[in-house]
């Protein structure tokens, strides 16, 4: 899944993998995804690219939401509560 020969940085590859898992329904809205350390083990990478991928997938227009800095939750961007909480 992660190609060290790819011109794309590892964090970018991870970002796309996480996005695909959301689109494919492997990670569902409201569901906790694997921890940073679990993702490191899953993809045999260090924590830095995992953190970067998660940070870039977090926020109003992306797939993830940090919760108390302990885990990341997949969010449903169409949910009215979410839209209110991000000021949409």
C-alpha positions, 0 to 999 in steps of 0.5 A: 500500500505504501510505496517508498519509491513513489514520488508522493510523500508517505504522509500524502499516500497515507492521507489518500489511503485513509480517505479511500477507507472512509469512501469505501465504508471501512471507517464509518461516521462516528466510528473511532479509527485506529490510533496513530500507533496502530496506523504506524504498525499497519503501514510500517511507517514512523509516527511523523507521516501518520500525524501529518496525514491525520492533521491534513484530513482533519477539519471542516472540509475533510474526513476526520475530527480530533477528539480530546487529542486521544483518537480520531473520529470519522465524521459525517459532513452532512450531519446538521450538528457538525455543520453547526459546530463548524459554523457552516 
